[in-house]
Amino acid sequence: MARVALVTGGTRGIGAAISKALKAAGYKVAASYAGNDAAADKFKAETGIAVYKWDVSSFEACAEGVKKVEADLGPVEVLVNNAGITRDTAFHKMTLEQWNAVINTNLGSLFNMTRQVIEGMRARKFGRIISISSINGQKGQFGQVNYSAAKAGDIGFTKALALENAKGGITVNAICPGYINTEMVQAVPKDVLEKNVIPQIPAARLGEPEEIARAVVFLAADESGFITGSTLTVNGGQYMV
Ligand SMILES: NC(=O)c1ccc[n+]([C@@H]2O[C@H](COP(=O)([O-])OP(=O)(O)OC[C@H]3O[C@@H](n4cnc5c(N)ncnc54)[C@H](OP(=O)(O)O)[C@@H]3O)[C@@H](O)[C@H]2O)c1
């Protein structure tokens, strides 16, 4: 029987590539999103992948959303915590709203989502939890105190949860993408990308969403059961840890 995979923020950017790659690898896939119905409808029409709208920064919305996915497709065996946002500004100008939005969406969501599926995974003695952190959670980034804090938190979450569940057939891993060619990065001014970002990438280019999806499919596989608590960097050589 095909395993069920749920990808948050799975309708656009990196998440869309992950959803498609998991489907191609034989999983039954559900993709969630926040509010961009047009993008979600287009994604659904193109891929046939089921889409669900809820806010991952709300615990109650996640509880309801996961219940719906499980009623439609069956128990979630692979959870990909991918949904994320940026609200960049220097810390001395950062508002509480900018801080809370990024912490709640990029870190709080890992609690909100994983808490819904962990008990079922423990009971069935199988699970894969894969969270998309960031190079900027590893090394810090100017203008991203909120984002870097949240993404570093994703890595700590991953390590602690991996320890608690290593005996139970559940693996918990993080992926740290470098700069990937999605709308999030296309929002960075072109001259900043060309002058400041790409020259720092030894591979001399942005990554493609499919290159992150490949790492997710690898970690999700039944055969990857001995890989847990790891942080996999996929960044074109930009930062080596
Ligand atoms: N792009 C990069 O270079 C890069 C590098 C390192 C890490 N990352 C991380 O990779 C992940 C995906 O990034 P991306 O570039 O693919 O982003 P993106 O193109 O902006 O897509 C973000 C996705 O997340 C969803 N989302 C955002 N806030 C949400 C919320 N509160 N509840 C539910 N869904 C929400 C969006 O839904 P809507 O379509 O409804 O808005 C969308 O599907 C993020 O965690 C990001 O931090 C990205």
Ligand as a Chemical Component Dictionary entry (heavy atoms), coordinates in Angstrom:
data_LIG
# 
_chem_comp.id                   LIG 
_chem_comp.type                 NON-POLYMER 
_chem_comp.pdbx_formal_charge   0 
_chem_comp.three_letter_code    LIG 
# 
loop_
_chem_comp_atom.comp_id 
_chem_comp_atom.atom_id 
_chem_comp_atom.alt_atom_id 
_chem_comp_atom.type_symbol 
_chem_comp_atom.charge 
_chem_comp_atom.model_Cartn_x 
_chem_comp_atom.model_Cartn_y 
_chem_comp_atom.model_Cartn_z 
_chem_comp_atom.pdbx_ordinal 
LIG N1  N1  N 0  13.691 29.635 -1.504 1  
LIG C1  C1  C 0  14.811 29.537 -0.841 2  
LIG O1  O1  O 0  15.884 29.942 -1.284 3  
LIG C2  C2  C 0  14.849 28.881 0.503  4  
LIG C3  C3  C 0  16.088 28.695 1.108  5  
LIG C4  C4  C 0  16.154 28.058 2.344  6  
LIG C5  C5  C 0  14.991 27.636 2.961  7  
LIG N2  N2  N 1  13.783 27.847 2.355  8  
LIG C6  C6  C 0  12.594 27.359 3.053  9  
LIG O2  O2  O 0  11.912 26.447 2.199  10 
LIG C7  C7  C 0  10.516 26.504 2.451  11 
LIG C8  C8  C 0  9.765  26.781 1.144  12 
LIG O3  O3  O 0  10.219 28.014 0.615  13 
LIG P1  P1  P 0  9.779  28.532 -0.840 14 
LIG O4  O4  O 0  10.866 29.408 -1.326 15 
LIG O5  O5  O -1 9.310  27.391 -1.668 16 
LIG O6  O6  O 0  8.529  29.468 -0.425 17 
LIG P2  P2  P 0  7.323  30.025 -1.320 18 
LIG O7  O7  O 0  7.613  29.860 -2.770 19 
LIG O8  O8  O 0  7.064  31.384 -0.788 20 
LIG O9  O9  O 0  6.114  29.045 -0.927 21 
LIG C9  C9  C 0  5.700  28.993 0.408  22 
LIG C10 C10 C 0  4.597  27.961 0.594  23 
LIG O10 O10 O 0  4.282  27.916 2.009  24 
LIG C11 C11 C 0  2.905  28.215 2.191  25 
LIG N3  N3  N 0  2.700  28.925 3.454  26 
LIG C12 C12 C 0  3.274  30.096 3.855  27 
LIG N4  N4  N 0  2.792  30.451 5.070  28 
LIG C13 C13 C 0  1.909  29.482 5.437  29 
LIG C14 C14 C 0  1.047  29.299 6.548  30 
LIG N5  N5  N 0  1.010  30.163 7.587  31 
LIG N6  N6  N 0  0.239  28.206 6.570  32 
LIG C15 C15 C 0  0.261  27.320 5.548  33 
LIG N7  N7  N 0  1.053  27.435 4.471  34 
LIG C16 C16 C 0  1.853  28.517 4.409  35 
LIG C17 C17 C 0  2.506  29.042 0.980  36 
LIG O11 O11 O 0  1.089  28.994 0.779  37 
LIG P3  P3  P 0  0.364  30.063 -0.224 38 
LIG O12 O12 O 0  0.717  29.597 -1.623 39 
LIG O13 O13 O 0  -1.070 29.934 0.085  40 
LIG O14 O14 O 0  0.955  31.404 0.078  41 
LIG C18 C18 C 0  3.308  28.330 -0.114 42 
LIG O15 O15 O 0  2.646  27.145 -0.519 43 
LIG C19 C19 C 0  10.328 27.599 3.505  44 
LIG O16 O16 O 0  10.273 27.029 4.786  45 
LIG C20 C20 C 0  11.573 28.438 3.364  46 
LIG O17 O17 O 0  11.880 29.137 4.539  47 
LIG C21 C21 C 0  13.699 28.463 1.142  48 
# 
loop_
_chem_comp_bond.comp_id 
_chem_comp_bond.atom_id_1 
_chem_comp_bond.atom_id_2 
_chem_comp_bond.value_order 
_chem_comp_bond.pdbx_ordinal 
LIG N1  C1  SING 1  
LIG C1  O1  DOUB 2  
LIG C1  C2  SING 3  
LIG C2  C3  SING 4  
LIG C2  C21 DOUB 5  
LIG C3  C4  DOUB 6  
LIG C4  C5  SING 7  
LIG C5  N2  DOUB 8  
LIG N2  C6  SING 9  
LIG N2  C21 SING 10 
LIG C6  O2  SING 11 
LIG C6  C20 SING 12 
LIG O2  C7  SING 13 
LIG C7  C8  SING 14 
LIG C7  C19 SING 15 
LIG C8  O3  SING 16 
LIG O3  P1  SING 17 
LIG P1  O4  DOUB 18 
LIG P1  O5  SING 19 
LIG P1  O6  SING 20 
LIG O6  P2  SING 21 
LIG P2  O7  DOUB 22 
LIG P2  O8  SING 23 
LIG P2  O9  SING 24 
LIG O9  C9  SING 25 
LIG C9  C10 SING 26 
LIG C10 O10 SING 27 
LIG C10 C18 SING 28 
LIG O10 C11 SING 29 
LIG C11 N3  SING 30 
LIG C11 C17 SING 31 
LIG N3  C12 SING 32 
LIG N3  C16 SING 33 
LIG C12 N4  DOUB 34 
LIG N4  C13 SING 35 
LIG C13 C14 SING 36 
LIG C13 C16 DOUB 37 
LIG C14 N5  SING 38 
LIG C14 N6  DOUB 39 
LIG N6  C15 SING 40 
LIG C15 N7  DOUB 41 
LIG N7  C16 SING 42 
LIG C17 O11 SING 43 
LIG C17 C18 SING 44 
LIG O11 P3  SING 45 
LIG P3  O12 DOUB 46 
LIG P3  O13 SING 47 
LIG P3  O14 SING 48 
LIG C18 O15 SING 49 
LIG C19 O16 SING 50 
LIG C19 C20 SING 51 
LIG C20 O17 SING 52 
# 
